Amino acid sequence: MFNVLAQKTNQLKQYRSEMGIIADILGVAMDCGAQGAIISSIARRANLSHYAAVDKCQKLIDAGLVKSIKDNRNRIFIITEKGIKFFQQFQEFQIFIQSVNLRY
């Protein structure tokens, strides 16, 4: 009986893809606008550990979707124009995927 319940619970768990995490981070950056966001805010709002948020933000910086500036003791992450365009196109993609009932 327990195994059946555990299997059903595991089937219900849906983890975010890396693209889903990236979209969440970019969404936080979009919400924060030109003033940007510190890593703890990004981690909290995107539901990530500090280290996972730092790793993903570095990938976004490397891709040119986010830029980082030093402000006193903190690094501020700001979405770039390229990041805004990517985020908007990704949102359109998500809407399409949901409309055809696919999971990515």
MARKEKOL-661096 format. One record per residue: x, y, z negated of N, C-alpha, C in turn; residue in one letter. Coordinates in steps of 0.05 Angstrom, whole numbers, plus 32768, in hexadecimal, padded with zeros to 4 digits. Layout:
// MARKEKOL-661096
XYZXYZXYZA/...
//
This chain:
// MARKEKOL-661096
80117FE88000800080008000801280198000M/802680197FEF803880307FED804680368008F/804F80208016805C8024802F804A80308044N/803180298044801E80348057801B80528051V/8018805A8038801680768031802F80858038L/8046807980338060808680398062808A8058A/805980778068805B807A808580488090808EQ/803080918083801E80A6808B802980C28083K/803580C4806B804180DD8063805780E58075T/806880D2807D807E80D8808F807480E080ABN/805E80D580B4805280DC80CE804780F880CDQ/803E810180B68033811C80B48048813280B2L/8060812A80A98076813E80A7807E814780C3K/807F816080C68089816B80E0809F817F80D9Q/80B6817980E280CD818A80DD80CF819D80F5Y/80DA81B580F080DE81C8810580F681BF8116R/80F381C4812F810A81C08141811E81D7813DS/813581D48148814881EA8147813D82038154E/812F81FF816A812282168177810D82238165M/80FF8213815680EB821E814480F9822F812EG/810F82258124811E823481108129824E811CI/8134824D8134813E82658142812882798145I/8111826F814E80FA8281815180F1828E8137A/80F2827F812180EB828B810780FF82A180FFD/8119829C8104812D82B080FD812A82C9810FI/812582C58129812182DC813A810882EB8133L/80F382DC812A80DB82E9812180E082FB8109G/80F082F280F680F7830280DF8106831B80E8V/8119831780FA8129832E8105811783418113A/81038337812280F08349813080E08359811CM/80D7834C810780C7835A80F280D7837080E5D/80F1836B80E18102837F80D3810B839680E5C/8109839280FF810F83A78112812C83B18112G/813083CA8117814A83D6811A815A83D680FFA/814C83D580E9815B83D680CF816883BB80C9Q/815E83A580D68169838B80D38162837E80B8G/816E836780B481688357809C8181834B8091A/8183834880778199833B806A8194831D806BI/81A9830D806881A782F0806B819482E48056I/819382EE803E818182E2802A816482E78032S/815E82FD803E814283028047813B82F0805FS/814E82EC8071814A82DA8087814582BD807DI/815782B5806B815582998060813A82958053A/813282A88043811882A58034810082A58047R/810082B8805980E882BB806B80E782A58080R/80FE8299808880FF8284809B80FF8268808EA/80FE8268807380FE824F80648116823E8069N/812E824A80668147823C806B815A82408053L/816D822E805081828232803C819382498046S/81A28255803381B4826B803A81C882628050H/81D3824B804D81E88241805F81DC823B807BY/81C48230807B81B7822A809581B1824480A3A/81A88258809481A2827380A081BB827F80ACA/81D1827E809D81EA828980A781F3827B80C0V/81F1826180C181F9825180D881E8825880F0D/81CE825980ED81BC8260810381C0827D810DK/81C3828F80FA81C882AB810281E282AE8112C/81F6829E810B820F829F811A820B82958136Q/81FA8281813981F48277815481E5828C8164K/81D4829B815781C582B0816581D782C7816CL/81EB82CD815B81FE82E28161820F82D98179I/821882C08179822882B6818F821982B781AAD/81FE82B381A981EE82B481C181E682D081C9A/81EC82E481B881E6830081BE81C9830781B8G/81BB82F681A8819F82FC81A1819C830C8188L/81B1830C817881B2831B815F81CD8327815CV/81CE833F814F81E9834A814981EA834D812BK/8203834F81218208835181058219836980FFS/8210837980EC8220839080E38225838E80C5I/823B839980BC8242839980A0823783B28093K/822883AF807E821C83C6806F822283C28052D/823583D28048823E83CF802C824783B28028N/823983A48016824183888010823383748022R/821F837C8031820E836980408213836A805EN/820D8354806A820C8353808881EF8356808FR/81EA836880A181CF836D80AB81CC836180C7I/81B7835180CB81B2834480E4819C835380F3F/81A1835B810B818E836B811B818A835D8136I/8172835A813E816C834E815881748360816EI/817F8355818381888365819B8171836681AFT/8175837681C38161837881D9815E835C81E6E/8174834F81EA8173833481F68164832181E3K/8167832481C98159831481B5813B831981B6G/8134833281B98117833A81BB810A832C81D3I/8118832E81EA810D83228203810B830381FFK/812082F781F4811F82DA81EF810882D381DDF/810482E181C780EF82DC81B480D482DE81C1F/80D082F281D180B682F681DF80B082DF81F2Q/80C582D7820280C182C1821480BD82A78206Q/80CA82A381EF80C7828B81E080AA828A81D4F/80A082A081CC808482A181C28070829981D8Q/807582A281F08064829B82078066827C820CE/807F8272820A80838255820D8073824681F8F/8074824F81DF8066824181C98048824181CEQ/803D825781D88021825981DE801A824481F3I/802A8243820880258230821E802682138213F/803B820D8204803E81F281F9802681EA81E8I/801C81FC81D8800481F781C77FEC81F381D9Q/7FEA820281EF7FD2820082007FD181E5820ES/7FE781D982137FE781BE821F7FEB81A8820BV/7FEA81B081F27FEB819D81DB8004818C81DBN/801B819881DF8035818B81DD8043819481C3L/8056818381BA8066818A81A38083818A81ACR/809181A081A680AD81A181AE80BF819E8196Y/
//
